[in-house]
Amino acid sequence: MPTLLVDSVSTVLSKKRILEAITFELHKGEVLALVGHNGAGKSTLIKTIVGVLNKTSGNIVINGSDQDDDLLSYKQSFSYLPEEPLLLSELTVLQHFQLYGKSYQISETSLHERIDDYVTGFELTDKLNEYPESLSKGMRQKVQTICAFLPDTPLLIIDEPFMGLDVYAIAYFEQLLKDKIVKGTSILITSHQLDRVKNIADRYVLLQEGKLVQSGSIDDFDTITRRTE
Ligand SMILES: Nc1ncnc2c1ncn2[C@@H]1O[C@H](COP(=O)(O)OP(=O)(O)OP(=O)(O)O)[C@@H](O)[C@H]1O
């Protein structure tokens, strides 16, 4: 059983077909890079998978749970790091982590251990009681990143992770990704920083004008993109 199955998924926005019959699979412990030029449909596909946008046809199944039939267990099977932080202005940094702990039923002990590790790694120890509005953009991105990394879900979905992070934070982020991969987490990642993604990913799928035009091993990526340009 694949960790993520995207089967013939189409999405229409403002009466325009943005995604056309996208089909691919992501297996346990695999890292799949979703690549394509600006406007190819990467964010639309990610938002469709996480349920921010509704697909018009097709099926999406995560770890055996179908988005249409079993939404609660579908949602518990992935965590999502969006391109722009989606923090709540009325919650402190710590309260965000506690909210994720509750939503994903993380035990108190694990939650505290993980929060300690991550806030130290991202240099946020003195920010736990701050509200998002008093944080810098990079700090908000770090908080959102920690929220996404706290749960141990079968699938981690990451949209443009390196935006706004300094070099130290990027190095720590890459280490966290490697830890997740070792644990068997499957990762779907999109980024314009292809050199970084190439170091992490096993396979890629290439979108062009809302269609999946190529997929394969990340090692073949350079040759193939040159051919399709
Ligand atoms: N709400 C919307 N209504 C209509 N069209 C939209 C909407 N959102 C995005 N689009 C269109 O969908 C297409 C795909 O956009 P999307 O943001 O998914 O691309 P992307 O591959 O993530 O691009 P980028 O690399 O620039 O982030 C574009 O042509 C865009 O203009």
The ligand as an SDF file (V2000), in Angstrom:
LIG
                    3D

 31 33  0  0  0  0  0  0  0  0999 V2000
   -7.6360   31.0290   -7.0160 N   0  0  0  0  0  0  0  0  0  0  0  0
   -7.2660   30.8720   -8.2820 C   0  0  0  0  0  0  0  0  0  0  0  0
   -8.1280   31.1010   -9.2920 N   0  0  0  0  0  0  0  0  0  0  0  0
   -7.7580   30.9080  -10.5720 C   0  0  0  0  0  0  0  0  0  0  0  0
   -6.5430   30.4900  -10.9550 N   0  0  0  0  0  0  0  0  0  0  0  0
   -5.6440   30.2470   -9.9970 C   0  0  0  0  0  0  0  0  0  0  0  0
   -5.9390   30.4130   -8.6180 C   0  0  0  0  0  0  0  0  0  0  0  0
   -4.8380   30.0860   -7.8960 N   0  0  0  0  0  0  0  0  0  0  0  0
   -3.8840   29.7470   -8.7950 C   0  0  0  0  0  0  0  0  0  0  0  0
   -4.3730   29.8440  -10.0510 N   0  0  0  0  0  0  0  0  0  0  0  0
   -3.6490   29.5210  -11.2930 C   0  0  0  0  0  0  0  0  0  0  0  0
   -3.2810   28.1630  -11.2250 O   0  0  0  0  0  0  0  0  0  0  0  0
   -2.0370   27.9440  -11.8730 C   0  0  0  0  0  0  0  0  0  0  0  0
   -1.1270   27.1710  -10.9370 C   0  0  0  0  0  0  0  0  0  0  0  0
   -0.8020   27.9760   -9.7950 O   0  0  0  0  0  0  0  0  0  0  0  0
    0.0420   27.3790   -8.5790 P   0  0  0  0  0  0  0  0  0  0  0  0
    0.1180   28.4360   -7.5290 O   0  0  0  0  0  0  0  0  0  0  0  0
   -0.5020   26.0510   -8.2150 O   0  0  0  0  0  0  0  0  0  0  0  0
    1.4750   27.1780   -9.2800 O   0  0  0  0  0  0  0  0  0  0  0  0
    2.8810   26.8100   -8.6460 P   0  0  0  0  0  0  0  0  0  0  0  0
    3.4470   25.7150   -9.4860 O   0  0  0  0  0  0  0  0  0  0  0  0
    2.7560   26.5500   -7.1960 O   0  0  0  0  0  0  0  0  0  0  0  0
    3.6860   28.1530   -8.9100 O   0  0  0  0  0  0  0  0  0  0  0  0
    4.8780   28.8720   -8.0890 P   0  0  0  0  0  0  0  0  0  0  0  0
    6.1030   28.0890   -8.4240 O   0  0  0  0  0  0  0  0  0  0  0  0
    4.8960   30.2260   -8.7200 O   0  0  0  0  0  0  0  0  0  0  0  0
    4.5140   28.8950   -6.6380 O   0  0  0  0  0  0  0  0  0  0  0  0
   -1.5290   29.3160  -12.2920 C   0  0  0  0  0  0  0  0  0  0  0  0
   -1.8310   29.4810  -13.6550 O   0  0  0  0  0  0  0  0  0  0  0  0
   -2.3490   30.2760  -11.4500 C   0  0  0  0  0  0  0  0  0  0  0  0
   -2.5510   31.4770  -12.1400 O   0  0  0  0  0  0  0  0  0  0  0  0
  1  2  1  0
  2  3  1  0
  2  7  2  0
  3  4  2  0
  4  5  1  0
  5  6  2  0
  6  7  1  0
  6 10  1  0
  7  8  1  0
  8  9  2  0
  9 10  1  0
 10 11  1  0
 11 12  1  0
 11 30  1  0
 12 13  1  0
 13 14  1  0
 13 28  1  0
 14 15  1  0
 15 16  1  0
 16 17  2  0
 16 18  1  0
 16 19  1  0
 19 20  1  0
 20 21  2  0
 20 22  1  0
 20 23  1  0
 23 24  1  0
 24 25  2  0
 24 26  1  0
 24 27  1  0
 28 29  1  0
 28 30  1  0
 30 31  1  0
M  END
$$$$
